[in-house]
Amino acid sequence: MTAFLYGLTVLIWGTTWIALKLQLGPVPIPWSIVWRFALAAVVLALWLVWRGRLRLPRREAWPLVALEGLCLVC
């Protein structure tokens, strides 16, 4: 199972250049990346809602979640 997961990861990460190549165009690269990540976030959220597994953090934790997101982006 570990070898399968490793191979799947290599396959997915190894083919990301295709998505990057298809994104090249009149839009600056950083905006293309923003749109790709935003689309991935929406798809993931919809999938979690559909599966009934979406769990929002408590309101007190929202500033920490926002700070973590900011650190990951920067």
N, C-alpha and C positions, 0 to 999 in steps of 0.2 A: 504494500500500500504506500509506503514511504517513497519508493522509487517512482510509482505512478504519480504521486503528488509533485515530486521533484520534476519529473518530465513535463507535467502539465504546466508548472510554473515557468520552466525554461521555454516551453512552446509559446505561452502567452506573452511573456516578457520579451522573447526573441522576435516576435512579430509586431511589436508596437511601432516599429519603424514604418510599417505600412500605414497605420493611422496617421502618424506624423507626416508622412509624404503626401497623403491625401488632403491634409489640412492646409498645406501650403497654398497661398493665394493672396488676394488683396488685403486680407485681414492680418494685422500684426500677430506674430507667433504667441506673445503672452495672452492676447484675447482669445486665440484659438484654444489655448490650454484652459483658460477660465471656462469657456463654453463646454469643453469636453468634461471637465470635472463637475460642472453644474449639472450636465446631463446625467453623468454617472450617479451623482447624489440623488437626483430625482428618481431615477430608475431603482436605485437601492431602497429609497424610502417607500416607493410604491410596492416593491416586492415584499418589504417587511410588513407593511399594512395588510397586503393581501394574505400573507401567511399568519397574521395576527401576532407578530413578534416585535412590533415597534414599541419600544419602551423609552419614554422621554425622561430625562433626568429631573430631579427636583428643582424648583425655581432657584433655590439658593446656589445650586451648582452651575447655573447658566453662565455667569461671568467666567468661571473657570473653563467651561467648555469653549466659550468664545476665545479666551486667551490661548487655549491649546490649539484651536483652529488657526489663530493668527500666527502662532509659532510654527505650525506645520507649513503654512503658506510662505512664510518669510524664510 
